[in-house]
Amino acid sequence: MRVVVLGAGIIGVSTAWYLLEQGHEVTVVDRQADAALETSFANGAQISVSFCEPWANAGAPFKVAKWLLRDDSPLLFRPRLDPAQWRWGLSFLTQCTSAAFERNVQQLVALGAYSHASLKSLVAQTGIEYERLERGILHFFSSQADFDAGAAGAELMRRHGVDRRVLGRDEVLKVEPALASFGSNIFGGTFTPSDESGDAKVFTQKLARLCAERGATFLYGHDVLSLQHSSGRIDGVTVAPHSPAVNGGRSYTLQADAFVAAMASYTPALLKPLGEYLAIYPAKGYSATLRLKKPEAASVVSLLDDTRKIAISRLGDHVRIAGTAELNGIDTRLDTPTARVRCEALVRRYEELFPGVADTSEPNYWTGLRPSTPTNIPYIGRSTKAANLWINAGHGTLGWTHGAGSGRALAELMNGQRPELEFGFYGRALPTQRSPQMAVA
């Protein structure tokens, strides 16, 4: 088939790679000048298969209400006159039950394991280097109550086959000695040795180069304007080049046999004219990347700080601190009072944990829109409105974790195969034949 993939983040590029593997002709469209310059650009860098709990749980409504007026809160809900926000919020509340939480965890773990196997095989095949550290993820707690809750969560995850170990304070410091100066504030932790970290932007851009070498066409600097549809099919996608050197700067239509919508938080607006309503809402996240002054004193295990709900990952001679979520519509500004408070809080917390280790004088701040669903489960599958339109969107904070697997799964579905995992794929008339198991290097 000729396939047009809309979006060149980790999800779109991974989809393109696996479509090429299946022998299809691929064109990728993105408005940026290169791959991975939006949501995949500076995320928390964690491949967190074992730390994938949905936001929606029995205690979430109370926490959101408590954090409502705090600009530095981990999850900030800014009510707007936005029907999509309210629909998303009400749907989120329906998922705040123990039964829904466990059901959603089961799917996220299945997709995560499948994706991690796919990533390992892909890296072994291509040799891509991206500041990868296979040191696991360590989640530490700064109160006894939080530690007790974390231990209970670890037990739930073990029931789903996740090797999440509960550690006392001394064991936490043995896993990551760099936390020693903060050790008196740590009550315990949980550790998943199979998880890892790495730079999603570097990986995605290198994978895009390999796709191009295999014959994929990348149309960077092109806005995706609309899908042309009739009789239950997509006839083409109208795009507009930024450069007058391309078609005189005028919009034009790309035609193909199949189309993939992988535009993260912008996917719902693209599909809405078709009558396809996706429960994806942007959760604005922040990160700070700092140069290390004392690399030998910095952490190498990827960390989750439970108190501030932030991730800390080592990327060579730099460290990435990322986290928080702000439900405030399509807003990527870094110059608002709230944005400044949230960015500064990331750097301040790192200095509390690792005093003097990083250069905090010139932080590289970033913000991106995580395409979040009320369940945290992404849409992967065929459109309900157009037989030749496929969707790969809504991965929230787990786009890097689920990227390779989501791309591989969708390519298999498009090739008439059913991926080898128990997952609620989206859409109509999905194949029942299982795909052959991928060997993991």
N, C-alpha and C positions, 0 to 999 in steps of 0.2 A: 504493500500500500504506500501511497504518498500521505504522510502525516505531518500536520502543522501543530507544533507544541507552543502554546502561548504561556510564556514565562520562563526565565532562565535562572531561577534560583536552584537550590539543591533538589527540589522536587522535579522541576521541569527538565533540568539537565540529566538527572538520573533516569527519568522516563525516556529521554532521547537516547541515552546510552543503550538501554535495554531494548528499545525499538530497533536500533541499529543491529544489535545482536540477533534479533529475530529476522533481519534481512530487509527491513522497511527503509524507505527513503524519507528523510526527516528534515524539516525546516523548523527552526526555533526563533521565536519573535520576542523581543524584550525592549522596553523603552529606554533602558540604561545603556551605557557605552560598553558594558562588559557583563559577564555573568556574575551573579551573587552580589550585587551592589545594593540590595534592599534588605529584606528580612534575613537573608543568609550572611550578611556582611560582617557583623561583629556580635554574634550571639554568645551564649554562655560556654560554647565549645565542648559540651559534654555529650557523649554517647551514653545516655542514661536508660538503658533497657530495664534495669531493676529499680529505678526511681522514676516511675511513670504514673504515680497516682493522679487520678482526676482532681481538678480543683473542687468539684461538687462532692461534698460529703456532709454528714449529719451536722458537723460543727461549723460549716462554711457560712451560713446566714448570720450567725452570731458574730463571727469574726469580721465579716464585711461591714456589718452595722457598727462595730466597735472602731473600725478603721476609717469610717466614712469621712470624717473631718480632718484627717491627718494627711498632709501632703507627702509625707515620707512613708506612708503605710505600704506593706507588701502588695496589697490588692486594693486599688482605688477605684471606686465607682462614682463617676460624675454624671448624675441624672441629666438627660437632655431631652429636648422635644424631638425625639427620634424613635419612631415606631419600631425600627429594627432592634434598637438597644433594649427596649422594653420587652419585645417578644423573646429576645435572647435571654434576658434576665429571668423572665417567668419560666422559660424552658429549663434554665439552669436550676431554679428552685425545685423543679420536679425531679431532678437528678440527685438531690441532697438527701438521699435515703441510703441505709446500709445495703439494701438489696441492689439498688442501682449502682452504687459505688463498686460493689464486688463484681457485678456484671461488666461494668466498664473496664475495670482493672484486668479482667480476664482477656478482653479483646486487645487491650494495649500491650499486655505482656506478650501475647501471641504475635502481634505485628512487630514488636520490638525484637523478639528473638529471631524471627524470620529476616528482619532487616539487618540485624547484626551479622548473621551468617552471610547475607548477600554482600554486605560491605567488606567483610574479611576476604571473601572470594574475589571481589572486584579489585581490592588493593593488591592481593597476591597476583592477580592477572596483569595489572597495569603498572605496579611499582610506584604509584603516586605517593609522594611524601608531603605531609601537611602538619608538621609539629605533633605527630601522634605520640601519645603516652598511654601505654596499657598498664596503668597502675591502679585501676579501680576508682570508685567514688566513695568518699567518706563523708557521712552526714553527722555533724556534731551538734550537741544540745547544751544550752546554757541554763537550764533549770531542770529540777527533778521531774516536774509535771510533764514537761515537753519530752524528756527522755523516756518516761513511762509510756507516753502516747506513741513515741517512735518505736519502742520495743513491741508494742501491740501491732503497729503497722507492719513491722518486719515479720511478725508471725503470719499475718494475712498474706503477705507476699510469698512466704515460704510455701503456703498452701497451693500457690500457683506455680511452684517449681523454681522460684527465684532464690538464689543463694545470698540472702541478706543476713549478715551476721551482727549480733548485738555485742557491743564492746563496752567495757568499763573505761574510766578515764585513762588509766595507765595503758590500756590496750590502744586507745585512740592515739595517744602520744607515741606509741611504738610504731603505728602505721604511718603517722605523719609527725616526725619530731619537730618540724618547723613551728608547730602550734605550742611549743613548750612555754613561751612567755605568756600565753593566754590560758595555760593549762588549769590554773586554779578556778577558772570560770566554766570549765567543761565538766558536765555531769555524766557524760557517756556519749555513745554514738552508735551508728550502724554502718556497716561496710559491705560493699559488693565488689569483690575482686575482679569480676568479669567485665565490669564497665570500663570505659576509657574516655579519652578526650583528644581533641585536635581542632585545627582551624578549618571551619566549614567553608569559608570564602576561598581559601587556598585550594582545598580539595575540589570544590565545585568548578573553579576556573580552570584547573588542570584537567578535570574530566571533560569540560567543554572543549578544550583544545584537542583532546583525543577524539572527541566526537567529530570535530571539524576535519581532523586528519582522516577519519573513516568516511568522509563524504557528507556529513551533515552541513546544512547551510544555516548560519546564524545571522539574523536580521536585527542587529542592535540599533538603538536610536530610532525605534519605530513604536509609536503609540498604537495600541489595539483599540479601535473605535467601536466596532460592532460585529455581530455575527449575522450573516445573511441566511435566512432559513425559509423553507417551504416544504410542504408535504411530509413533515416529520423528519426532515434532514437538514443539515447545514450545507449550504451551497458554496459558502466562502466566508472569509473574514476580512473586513475592511481595516487596513492599517494606514498610518500616516507617518512618513519618514520625517525626521527632524532636519535632515540635510537637503538643501535644494538640488544637490548633485544626484539625488535618488528620485527619479520620476518628476523632476522639477519641483520637489517638495510637496507634490499633490498626493492625496490619498489614492490608494488602489486596492484591489481585492486579490487575495491569495486563495487559490482553489486547491483542494486536496480530497483524498478519499475519506480521511478521518481527521478529527481535530481533538486536541487535548487542552482543557482549561486548567492551568496550573499557575494562576496569578495570585495565589495567597489571599490576602484580605480584599483584593479587588475582583475576585471571581464572582461573588454574588451579584454585583452590579452588572457584570457582563452577561450573566445568564438570566437575570430578571425579565428582560423583554421576551424571553422564550416561555415565561411562565414557570421557570425552574427557580424555586425559592430554597436557598441554602441557609441553614442556621449558622453562619459564620460571622463573627463580629471581631473587629480589630482590638487586640489587647496591646497597648503601647508598652514596650519594654525598653529598658535602658542598659547600657554597659559603659564601663570605663576601662581603657587599656593603658597600662602604666609600664614604663621602662623600669627594669629591676636595677637598683643600685648595688644590691648584694645578692646576686643570683644563688650563691651557696647557702643563703639563709632563707630562701623562699621555698614554698611548698612545691612538691612535685605530684602528689596525689591530688586529683580533682576533688574539690570540697563543696559541700552544701552547708551553709550556715542557717540553722533552723530559725534562730531568733529574727533574722532580717530577711529570710527567704531569698538568699542570693547564692549564686554559684561562683566559685573561684577556680580558674584553670590556668595552668602554666602553659605558655606558648613561647618556648625558647627563652630568650632574654627579656620577655615581657610577661605580664600577668593580665588576665581578663577577669573583671568583676562584673557580673551581670545579674539582673533580676528585676523584680517588681513588675506589676501589671496595672495598667491604667485604662479603664473602659470609658473612652471619651471620644469615640468616633475616629474618623480619618484625620489624624493629627500627628505629624512627624516633626513638629517644632522642638528645638532644643533651647530656645531663648525665652521661654515663659517662666514665671516665678516658680511654678510647680516643677517644671523640668529641671531647673537649677537646683532646687531642694533635693530632688530625687537623685540627680547625678552626684551632687556633693556628698550625699549620704553614703553612696557606694564607696567613694574614696576614703571618707572618714572611718567607715567600718573596717576597711582593709588596714588602715593605719593602726586601729585598735588591736587588730589581730596580729599584725606583723609590723611593729613599729620600726621605722627607719629602713625597711627593706626595699621599698619602691620609691621612685621619684614621683612625688605627688604634686610637684609644681606645674607640670604640663600634662595633665590627663587628657587622653584622647576619648572624648565622650561620643556616644552614638545612641540613636534611638531607632527602633523599628517596630512595625506592626505585626504582631503574631496573629495569624488567622485562626481564631479560637472557636470551637464548638462547645455547646453546653455540656457535652459528655467527654470532651477532649479527644473523641474518636474522629478521625478525618473521613472525608468523602473520597472513596476510591471506587470507581466503577463507571458504568454507562449512564448517560443522561436519561431521564424519564421523558424528555420532550423531543429528543433528536437521536435517531439510531446511530449516527456516525459521530456523535459528540461524546467525549469521555472526560471525566472529572478526576482531578488529583489535587485536592485542596483541603484546608481546614486542619492543619497539623499542629497549630498552636505553638507551644514551647518545645515540641518534640520533632520539629522538621528535620533537624540534623540527625537525631536518633533514628527516625523512620524514613529518611530520604531514600536510601538505596533500596530498601524493601518495597516502599511504595511505588517507586519507578519500575522495579522488576515485576511487581504484582500487576500493575496496570498493563504493562507490555504483554504479559501472559494472557490477561483477560482479553485484550484486543486481538491476540493471536488465537483466540478460541479455546484457551486452556484455563482451568481453575487452579489458582495458586495453592500451594501445599501449606495451608494454615487455616485455622478455624477463626474466621473473621467475617463480620457482617458487611460484605461489599455492597456498595450502593448501586441502585439502578435496576433495570429490567433485563430479562432474558439473559442472565449470566450463565456461562458454561458450567456444566457439571463434571466434565472430564478433568481429572487432576493433572497438574503439570508434573513432570519428572522432578524428583528431589535434586536440588543443587548440591554438588559436592563442595565442602568447605575446606579450604587449604589449611 
